[in-house]
Amino acid sequence: MKNAYVLLVLAIACLCFLVSCNETTERQPHSNKASGPGQKMSAILAETNRKLDRKENLYASAKRIAFCDSVISNSQNRREQLTTRFARAAMLLEYGDEGRAVADYEFLLKQASGDPEGWKQIMSGLGLAYLRLAERNNCLDRHSPDACIMPIQGGGIHQDKTAARKAVEVYEALLDKDPNDLNSRWLLNIAYMTLGEYPARVPPQWLIPKLDAPEPYNVKAFVDVAAELNISTNDRAGGAIVDDFDNDGYLDIITSAWDLTDPMHYYHNNGDGTFSDRSAESGLSQTTGGLNMTSADYNNDGFLDIFVLRGGWQGQGGFGEQPNSLLRNNGDGTFTDVTVEAGLLSFHPTQTATWNDFNRDGWLDVFIGNETVDPRNPHPCELYLNNKNGTFTNVAKPGVMHLTAFVKGVVSGDFDNDGWPDLFISTLNKRQVLLRNKGAAGNTVAFEMVAGLPDQGKQTSKTFPAGFFDFDNDGWLDVFMCDYDYEQPLSYYAAKESLNPSDDITGKLYLYRNNGNGTFSDMTKRLNINGIVFAMSANFGDIDNDGWLDLYFGTGNPNYRSLVPNKMFKNLGGKKFADVTVKARVGNLQKGHGIAFADLDNDGDQDIYAEMGGAFRGDAYHSSFYLNPDQSENNWIYLKLEGVQTNRAAVGAKVTVKFRENGKTRSVYREVNTGASFGCSPLRREIGIGKAAVIDEITIFWPVSNTTQTLKNVQPNQLIKVKEGQAGYEALKLNRIAFKKRDGSIMPMCAPAK
């Protein structure tokens, strides 16, 4: 009898996942009866959503709960009733009905007498249900800037302590039975934090010490002001873009969420310290779904468009066969879905794509990394070349461009400095693929796989987000990616690392330095970043304008026990990276997704916008806007580039900024792009120059015209516009914004301009 209860629990849980004998999930043709731009996609999305709303879909919690309700009501077998109730309790948590989940677990606990394995499983679920209920009653319903920021303190300490206190009792009981239960130990320490009793009241034998210890680095605390500015969407997993969508000089925010019932949001920066929700009037609220998004001016009209990516993580059973959407910016504050008309309609699970001018004809193309879960149902990657007339052609033929893998991250950049944008592909198949662009030939473009990365092609790690960036300012793009190989909830690994730090860990960040000769060196240990991250999203920026790119990661996985903090790493002069998560106050424990670095208040330092929330309905969470408190007195320069022969948005252009700081000559290198593989930063280059009082030289390399423009003796702390082929530059007005609270008063952090 020892394992009978657990086996039955697993059996009924699997039963609720499977297709019933009289139903099918075979692919069906998608209706395309509606006519007119946007209407066709609306009809396709509605039909796709109908097919997703089935109990066989892991994320259709309502349907799955209803199925379990039916079994419990109609079954005459008491054991079947109990095991189904256990499965339903987990689904209720996924749906966001924590109260009913607690009731189910409490009921089951009374039936578990004499079954130690069953008791452990039920108690583990009960502890989690209480912890989630505590989050609902406090972090969501009484949301504050400190909510769920680790270490939890100040306004993050729960006002309603009832559920957290219950969670503590449950986890202590579990640890009394099994002292090696690292999941329960981590969550117990978190629960004590929510009560304001860490570390003093944590039983010494269960204490994980120093989770609140600040790092020895000079970093000021960011403050989450999203709620005060009414830009805090309460969404599931999704994407985020920060850029100027109406060309008024102020950066706006657009978000998405992955479920096909979740609308997009558009927050327009009014330039007066406030934002306006223009989701409805722009038409974006009618566009639903989107685990990730990318921005690009695909038609060279000077207005940024949006590419919405759908179906990621849902490839099993055909549920990920969802269309992407190309949303044309009409230049009047509205957007139109032109996917069908543009020739971009396809049905593959994805969340990652990268825009670049791969054939250097002056128009942006798009490479899409699709997810193949089962090789018998392949979803190869796609490369759409721009036909220069609003349409695209997929030129990915069998070969390296037709890669079939579980792709989770793609980025583009010119890693070998030959003027042609290359590709890096991150997968969950333990393959990391570096593709060199061999150049265009006729109406196509050729790539070849290069063995430049250490261990490339070997069985190494499953990896998720990735990025090209020059971390050491040597003029060559480096590569980072994040390991995403796990068997336990992430709470287990967080506790293990905190108690027994070791190099032999999973979930870490990998950073490869470009040697400038077509090869890369693994710098992970040397750069002191050999700790767990478990990132789903990532991006880079310069938080203190020292000219060195820093990193911020959104962490997690769908498991509710995976409460691990987002991570920030500060670049220490290209020599090391330092984990500054605690001091910066950006370690949100909720699931992290789309990330953007951007100076939203035009005050000369980069802020961070993070789209938060998990996969299930019950795991929706408030997005965060971390306002930078002015980390330093360093200077900066912002560049808005406009291509003529090169694509108008200047994606792929290279910027070099040369200056003297403390008597030493320095150079900072940037390539124009939106950042890493999950989340979009602005295309304007926001570049820190340290203490330099003047910029000796700025050079811009334009890849299509193959020309370089040079600017001499440029004054810092301004936004300038440079147009391809036009001498000099135009100084643009950059109005500093003092953000306002809901009552109209100025936020204390919005100090006078430098």
SULVENRA-V869394 format. One record per residue. N is the residue number from 1. SS is DSSP state (H for helix, E for strand, - for the rest). PHI is phi in whole degrees, -180 to 180 (999 if undefined). NEAR is the number of other C-alpha atoms within 12 Angstrom. Layout:
n-><N:N>
ss-><SS:SS>
phi-><PHI:PHI>
near-><NEAR:NEAR>
This chain:
n-><1:2:3:4:5:6:7:8:9:10:11:12:13:14:15:16:17:18:19:20:21:22:23:24:25:26:27:28:29:30:31:32:33:34:35:36:37:38:39:40:41:42:43:44:45:46:47:48:49:50:51:52:53:54:55:56:57:58:59:60:61:62:63:64:65:66:67:68:69:70:71:72:73:74:75:76:77:78:79:80:81:82:83:84:85:86:87:88:89:90:91:92:93:94:95:96:97:98:99:100:101:102:103:104:105:106:107:108:109:110:111:112:113:114:115:116:117:118:119:120:121:122:123:124:125:126:127:128:129:130:131:132:133:134:135:136:137:138:139:140:141:142:143:144:145:146:147:148:149:150:151:152:153:154:155:156:157:158:159:160:161:162:163:164:165:166:167:168:169:170:171:172:173:174:175:176:177:178:179:180:181:182:183:184:185:186:187:188:189:190:191:192:193:194:195:196:197:198:199:200:201:202:203:204:205:206:207:208:209:210:211:212:213:214:215:216:217:218:219:220:221:222:223:224:225:226:227:228:229:230:231:232:233:234:235:236:237:238:239:240:241:242:243:244:245:246:247:248:249:250:251:252:253:254:255:256:257:258:259:260:261:262:263:264:265:266:267:268:269:270:271:272:273:274:275:276:277:278:279:280:281:282:283:284:285:286:287:288:289:290:291:292:293:294:295:296:297:298:299:300:301:302:303:304:305:306:307:308:309:310:311:312:313:314:315:316:317:318:319:320:321:322:323:324:325:326:327:328:329:330:331:332:333:334:335:336:337:338:339:340:341:342:343:344:345:346:347:348:349:350:351:352:353:354:355:356:357:358:359:360:361:362:363:364:365:366:367:368:369:370:371:372:373:374:375:376:377:378:379:380:381:382:383:384:385:386:387:388:389:390:391:392:393:394:395:396:397:398:399:400:401:402:403:404:405:406:407:408:409:410:411:412:413:414:415:416:417:418:419:420:421:422:423:424:425:426:427:428:429:430:431:432:433:434:435:436:437:438:439:440:441:442:443:444:445:446:447:448:449:450:451:452:453:454:455:456:457:458:459:460:461:462:463:464:465:466:467:468:469:470:471:472:473:474:475:476:477:478:479:480:481:482:483:484:485:486:487:488:489:490:491:492:493:494:495:496:497:498:499:500:501:502:503:504:505:506:507:508:509:510:511:512:513:514:515:516:517:518:519:520:521:522:523:524:525:526:527:528:529:530:531:532:533:534:535:536:537:538:539:540:541:542:543:544:545:546:547:548:549:550:551:552:553:554:555:556:557:558:559:560:561:562:563:564:565:566:567:568:569:570:571:572:573:574:575:576:577:578:579:580:581:582:583:584:585:586:587:588:589:590:591:592:593:594:595:596:597:598:599:600:601:602:603:604:605:606:607:608:609:610:611:612:613:614:615:616:617:618:619:620:621:622:623:624:625:626:627:628:629:630:631:632:633:634:635:636:637:638:639:640:641:642:643:644:645:646:647:648:649:650:651:652:653:654:655:656:657:658:659:660:661:662:663:664:665:666:667:668:669:670:671:672:673:674:675:676:677:678:679:680:681:682:683:684:685:686:687:688:689:690:691:692:693:694:695:696:697:698:699:700:701:702:703:704:705:706:707:708:709:710:711:712:713:714:715:716:717:718:719:720:721:722:723:724:725:726:727:728:729:730:731:732:733:734:735:736:737:738:739:740:741:742:743:744:745:746:747:748:749:750:751:752:753:754>
ss-><-:-:-:H:H:H:H:H:H:H:H:H:H:H:H:H:H:-:-:-:-:-:-:-:-:-:-:-:-:-:-:-:-:-:-:-:-:-:H:H:H:H:H:H:H:H:H:H:H:H:H:H:-:-:-:-:-:-:-:-:H:H:H:H:H:H:H:H:H:H:H:H:H:H:-:-:-:H:H:H:H:H:H:H:H:H:H:H:H:H:H:H:H:H:H:-:-:H:H:H:H:H:H:H:H:H:H:H:H:H:H:-:-:-:-:H:H:H:H:H:H:H:H:H:H:H:H:H:H:H:H:H:H:H:H:H:H:H:H:H:-:-:-:-:-:-:-:-:E:-:-:-:-:H:H:H:-:-:-:-:-:H:H:H:H:H:H:H:H:H:H:H:H:H:H:H:H:-:-:-:-:H:H:H:H:H:H:H:H:H:H:H:H:H:-:-:-:-:-:-:-:-:-:H:H:H:-:-:-:-:-:-:-:-:-:-:-:-:-:-:-:-:E:E:-:-:-:-:-:-:-:-:-:E:E:-:-:-:-:E:E:E:E:-:-:-:-:-:-:-:-:E:E:E:E:-:-:-:-:-:-:-:E:-:E:E:E:E:E:-:-:-:-:-:E:E:E:-:H:H:H:H:-:H:H:H:-:E:-:-:-:E:E:E:E:E:-:-:-:-:-:-:-:-:E:E:E:E:E:-:E:-:-:-:-:H:H:H:-:-:-:-:-:-:E:E:E:E:E:-:-:-:-:-:E:E:E:-:H:H:H:H:-:-:-:-:-:-:-:E:E:E:E:E:E:E:-:-:-:-:-:-:-:-:E:E:E:E:E:E:E:-:-:-:H:H:H:-:-:-:-:E:E:E:E:E:-:-:-:-:-:E:E:E:-:-:-:-:-:H:H:H:-:-:-:E:E:E:E:E:E:E:E:-:-:-:-:-:-:-:-:E:E:E:E:E:E:-:-:-:-:E:E:E:E:E:E:E:E:E:E:-:-:E:E:E:E:E:E:-:-:-:-:-:-:-:-:-:-:-:-:-:E:E:E:E:E:E:E:-:-:-:-:-:-:-:-:E:E:E:E:E:E:-:-:-:-:-:-:H:H:H:H:H:H:H:H:H:H:-:-:-:-:-:-:-:-:E:E:E:E:E:E:E:-:-:-:-:-:E:E:E:-:-:-:-:-:-:-:-:-:E:-:-:E:E:E:E:E:E:E:-:-:-:-:-:-:-:-:E:E:E:E:E:E:-:-:-:-:-:-:-:-:-:-:-:E:E:E:E:E:E:-:-:-:E:E:E:E:-:H:H:H:H:-:-:-:E:-:-:-:E:E:E:E:E:E:E:-:-:-:-:-:-:-:-:E:E:E:E:E:E:-:-:-:-:H:H:H:-:E:E:-:E:E:E:E:-:-:-:-:-:-:-:E:E:E:E:E:E:E:E:-:-:-:-:-:-:-:-:-:-:-:E:E:E:E:E:E:E:E:-:-:E:E:E:E:E:E:E:E:-:-:-:-:-:-:E:-:E:-:-:-:-:E:E:E:E:E:E:-:-:-:-:E:E:E:E:E:E:E:E:-:-:-:-:E:E:E:E:E:E:E:E:-:-:-:-:E:E:E:E:E:-:-:-:-:-:-:E:E:E:-:-:-:-:-:-:-:E:-:-:-:-:-:E:-:-:-:-:-:-:-:->
phi-><999:-55:-106:-62:-63:-63:-62:-68:-60:-64:-64:-71:-63:-66:-58:-70:-86:-84:-76:-69:-64:-105:-124:-140:-118:-64:-63:-124:-63:-89:-67:-138:-76:-66:-120:93:-54:88:-67:-61:-68:-58:-66:-65:-66:-63:-68:-63:-64:-61:-72:-80:-83:-135:-65:-73:-80:-53:-100:-89:-61:-62:-64:-69:-65:-61:-63:-65:-56:-64:-63:-63:-73:-103:-75:-99:-96:-63:-64:-64:-62:-68:-67:-69:-64:-63:-62:-65:-59:-65:-68:-64:-63:-62:-80:98:-105:-67:-62:-67:-63:-58:-62:-63:-65:-63:-62:-66:-60:-70:-95:-94:-59:83:-126:-61:-68:-63:-59:-64:-64:-68:-64:-61:-66:-66:-60:-66:-63:-66:-66:-68:-64:-63:-63:-60:-74:-124:-66:-94:-73:-123:-61:-136:-60:-93:-60:62:-89:-91:-73:-71:-158:56:-69:-79:-68:-66:-79:-93:-93:-60:-69:-64:-63:-64:-61:-58:-60:-67:-68:-67:-65:-64:-71:-61:-81:-140:-63:-94:-78:-70:-59:-66:-66:-62:-68:-63:-65:-64:-61:-64:-61:-63:-87:76:-121:-94:-94:-60:-96:-71:-53:-52:-72:-112:-68:-103:-75:65:-69:-107:-76:-73:-78:-84:-132:-83:-129:-88:-75:-73:-129:-79:-112:-60:-65:-63:-94:59:-122:-100:-71:-103:-123:-81:-49:-170:-102:-146:-127:-118:-169:-95:-87:-123:58:-100:93:-122:-82:-104:-129:-128:-128:-137:-140:-79:-76:-74:-103:-92:-79:-77:-128:-128:-106:-87:-79:-81:78:-119:97:-130:-122:-114:-81:-108:-58:-74:-68:-81:90:-71:-67:-81:-93:-116:77:129:-69:-151:-142:-131:-114:-169:-92:-72:-109:57:-99:89:-119:-72:-103:-131:-118:-97:-112:-133:95:-57:73:-116:-69:-67:79:82:-71:-86:-79:-119:-82:-82:-134:-98:-107:-79:-79:-81:80:-121:92:-121:-130:-128:-76:-118:-56:-64:-63:-82:79:-103:-74:-153:-129:-136:-73:-156:-145:-141:-156:-140:-100:-164:-94:-70:-107:51:-107:92:-132:-76:-108:-138:-107:-116:-94:-98:-107:-104:-88:-115:-57:-74:-127:-73:-132:-67:-66:-126:-127:-102:-88:-78:-84:70:-134:91:-122:-133:-129:-77:-109:-74:-106:-50:141:-65:-75:-99:-55:-116:-162:-85:-80:-119:-153:-133:-141:-127:178:-90:-73:-104:56:-100:92:-114:-71:-103:-131:-124:-125:-108:-136:-92:-97:60:-130:-119:-115:-109:-115:-94:-77:-88:108:-91:-142:68:-98:-136:-142:-117:-125:-134:-77:-120:-93:-86:-84:-59:66:-61:88:-91:-77:-111:-124:-73:-130:-121:-69:-151:-162:-96:-161:-101:-75:-112:54:-105:88:-125:-70:-96:-129:-127:-154:-124:-63:-139:-109:-147:-121:-109:-56:-67:-60:-62:-70:-64:-67:-61:-67:-66:-86:-139:-56:-155:-74:-88:-131:-112:78:-96:-88:-111:-132:-113:-86:-76:-82:80:-130:91:-121:-131:-118:-73:-107:-55:-69:-63:-89:66:-122:-90:-124:-74:-130:52:-85:-101:-141:-162:-160:-133:-170:-122:-73:-126:57:-87:89:-113:-77:-99:-129:-133:-125:-95:-114:126:-157:-63:-62:-69:-78:-83:-91:-126:-76:-57:-127:-122:-121:-93:-82:-99:65:75:-101:-152:-119:-119:-72:-120:-59:-67:-66:-76:59:-124:-86:-64:-81:-78:-67:-104:-128:-53:-123:-138:-94:-167:-87:-74:-105:54:-102:98:-139:-84:-97:-133:-108:-132:-83:-109:117:-101:-79:-89:-56:-75:-106:-64:-152:-69:-71:-124:-123:-86:-81:-76:-82:74:-71:-159:-99:-67:-97:-158:-145:-113:-126:-107:-105:-129:-82:-116:-78:-67:-52:-60:-77:68:-60:97:-66:-116:-118:-124:-117:-111:-159:-113:-133:54:82:-112:-83:-131:-134:-121:-118:-140:-113:-75:-164:-96:113:-85:-87:-144:113:-124:-88:-64:-77:-63:-85:-108:-119:-85:-130:62:-90:-60:-89:-151:-97:-66:-159:-122:-119:-124:-98:-101:-68:-76:-77:57:-122:-125:-103:-126:-118:-114:50:-94:-75:-79:60:-152:-104:-124:-110:-124:-109:-57:83:-107:-64:73:-150:-112:-79:-96:-71:-124:-81:-71:-109:-102:-63:-112:-74:-62:-83:94:-79:-76:-66:-58:-71:-84:-74:-57:-63:-65>
near-><13:16:17:18:30:27:20:26:30:25:20:28:30:23:25:36:28:23:21:16:9:7:12:18:24:14:18:16:14:25:17:22:14:18:17:17:22:29:24:26:38:36:26:35:38:27:25:34:31:21:29:33:24:30:32:32:33:36:38:33:35:28:26:36:37:24:31:34:27:19:26:25:17:14:18:12:13:17:24:29:27:37:40:40:44:48:41:45:41:45:43:40:43:37:33:33:29:34:27:27:35:38:26:35:40:28:23:34:29:17:23:27:16:16:20:22:25:31:31:32:32:40:37:41:41:43:44:46:43:40:47:46:38:38:44:33:27:29:36:33:18:22:30:30:37:35:41:45:42:39:40:36:29:21:25:34:34:37:26:24:28:23:32:39:30:29:38:41:29:36:42:34:24:33:29:18:18:19:18:18:27:34:37:47:42:40:46:46:47:51:47:39:38:44:36:27:27:30:28:18:21:28:22:14:18:34:31:33:24:18:31:27:21:21:22:15:21:20:29:27:30:36:34:39:39:37:30:29:36:30:37:36:39:35:44:44:54:55:55:57:50:44:44:39:37:28:23:21:29:35:41:41:51:54:57:50:47:47:44:41:27:32:31:44:41:40:40:38:35:29:25:23:31:33:34:23:28:27:29:20:19:30:28:37:28:31:45:43:43:50:53:51:50:53:48:45:42:42:32:31:26:26:30:42:40:46:50:51:53:49:46:45:40:33:34:32:29:34:39:43:42:45:43:48:46:42:42:39:32:23:23:17:28:28:35:34:40:35:34:32:26:32:23:36:33:33:37:39:44:48:54:54:50:51:46:49:51:44:37:36:31:35:38:44:43:42:46:51:47:47:47:35:31:19:16:14:23:25:33:34:41:39:38:40:37:36:26:23:17:28:26:31:27:29:32:26:20:16:17:28:35:29:38:35:36:40:46:51:50:48:50:47:46:42:42:30:28:23:32:34:45:41:45:53:52:48:42:33:30:27:32:45:42:42:38:33:34:24:25:21:15:12:21:28:34:29:32:22:26:27:22:30:35:28:21:27:22:15:15:23:28:35:41:52:52:50:48:46:46:43:39:33:30:25:28:32:39:45:47:46:50:48:39:39:30:27:14:25:29:38:38:32:39:42:36:28:28:26:21:17:16:17:19:15:28:32:39:38:47:43:37:38:35:32:25:21:18:26:25:29:26:27:28:27:21:19:28:25:35:31:34:41:48:45:48:56:53:50:48:48:44:47:48:38:38:35:41:37:40:38:46:52:55:50:49:46:40:33:30:40:40:38:45:46:40:47:46:44:41:42:34:28:25:28:21:24:34:32:38:36:40:35:30:40:42:46:44:45:45:47:48:53:56:56:54:51:46:45:49:47:40:38:37:43:43:42:43:49:52:57:55:48:44:43:41:35:33:38:43:38:39:45:50:51:41:44:43:37:32:33:30:24:23:28:34:41:45:41:41:38:41:36:39:28:27:36:39:36:45:46:52:50:49:43:39:38:43:36:34:21:23:12:10:12:19:30:31:43:35:47:43:47:44:48:52:52:59:52:58:53:45:47:40:38:46:49:47:45:46:37:26:33:24:26:34:25:28:36:34:43:36:38:39:35:22:25:21:24:28:28:28:21:20:30:25:34:36:32:32:30:29:36:31:33:23:20:16:21:29:20:20:21:17:27:25:28:29:29:34:27:23:18:13:14:17:21:25:15:27:28:20:19:18:18>
